[in-house]
């Protein structure tokens, strides 16, 4: 019930391509869905987040698509760059309750030049 | 943006010793801080929720006597790994929520790599 399932585990994309990472959740009480980027040996950094009252949010090259009925959300990275190579985590939180952030399993993205 | 400072960034200790990790919110007050543990190439696993002035809430399977958490002020939480053993070697990350913010953002520290010999 508390799990957030993320796929794929790893992803290789050519420079300029679109990277797509998917997540699914079960707990309908989740109401906040952020995406984090993590480089080796560093803490995760917030990229973009969405709440279930909208179906899409775009910030620069990063877009979240949210499907409330399917309980799925995805991250799209447009015009992927080698500097985007990192591990990406989706997460979900029930902000009205404990506020704990539950992370997906992570996706290692490699953008080839 | 809000900054969370975590110290030390890396620590190597002998088996049986205790290690303290500090997590500070530098420019905001954090009533709630979270401690995570991350093994290589794995996700962040929540260990405990730390609330200022009260006892921490531990996730199932996390030994509270081994991982002591203190949240003595609105800007500081500490995690002490007591009697550390090699299996405790991991990347520990704290996060904090801004007390004064209306959004849900969590700000993460840069992590502490613990290696127990």
Interface residues (C-beta under 8 A of the other chain):
Chain A: X32 X34 X36 X41 X42 X43 X44 X45 X46 X49 X89 X93 X95 X98 X99 X100 X101 X102 X103 X104 X105 X106 X108
Chain B: X4 X6 X32 X34 X41 X42 X43 X44 X45 X46 X49 X91 X93 X95 X97 X104 X105 X106 X107 X108 X109 X110 X111 X113
